[in-house]
């Protein structure tokens, strides 16, 4: 899908994918749910997608410990770079 200012656009490849899902008439994780009449009735015939398709969010975030270690390493590297910069700057100001 191509994002627009006030709307999104479906590219032909996406239209074909949706049509293939429609033809297969089966659930596709994160995208498609074949809902029964009973399920529709249970939701007062509300067709809002999140009522039927649960978006699975992959958690690729680092742990707190990993993030703190990365932050500490970045801080140490920035301190080294600043010290090096000050040495070079002194040469130009002297």
Secondary structure, DSSP 8 states (H G I E B T S, - for coil): -EE-SSSEE--HHHHHHHHHHHHHTS-BTTTB----HHHHHHTTT---GGGT-----------HHHHHHHHHHHHHHHHHHHHHHHHHHHHHH-
